[in-house]
């Protein structure tokens, strides 16, 4: 995803609503809340992204029983939190450490994009679920902007089990564990799979991906990270 461009008209498929988070997020609030399409457009050159270097080998630290009891949710119940806005996103595996900005539905009926001039900023849908609440919380970020690579440049390299930490305004840190990382064509984006309500606290991280079409100045795919709330701790 890259910066908005006021002179560019977003493309829309005939079969389904199209979406964008570069110019804007096309996010019609469809019936039952399941038909929300979040597809990105990019106007910059494709980023020269490379897989992150693996971390240096280290002996695993043994956690004390008391620490494990306070940081991990009980296995018999899915953890969830009351509503509280997110303030910071950290993903150690891909060196992400970024503040949040709220995103809302604009007058056009589209979800506004994060500011295009800030490469290290992520947005969350403020009228949806906050990270840690029951349901699927939506977090979006640019893969690149007109000024270069951006916060979610390496999102597609995340692996199952990777940790996503979200600090919230109430002082808690919601730690999510990555389940899968999937790439979907913008022409056939699975709205229900990505946006459907969930009985537990889940997270979706979304950005551009796939090939870059220089003619239309757009990436062909979206990268979506699916994660679930794994533990909660004090910030």
Secondary structure, DSSP 8 states (H G I E B T S, - for coil): -----TT------SSS----SSS-B-----GGG----------S--------------------HHHHHHHB--TTS--------EEEEEEGGGTEEEEEEEE-B-TTSSB----TT-SSEEEEETTS--TTSSEEEEEEE-SEETTEE-TTTTGGG--TT-EEEEEETTSEEEEEEEEEEEEEEGGG--HHHHHS--SSEEEEEEEEEEEEETTTTEEEEEEEEEEEEEEEEE-
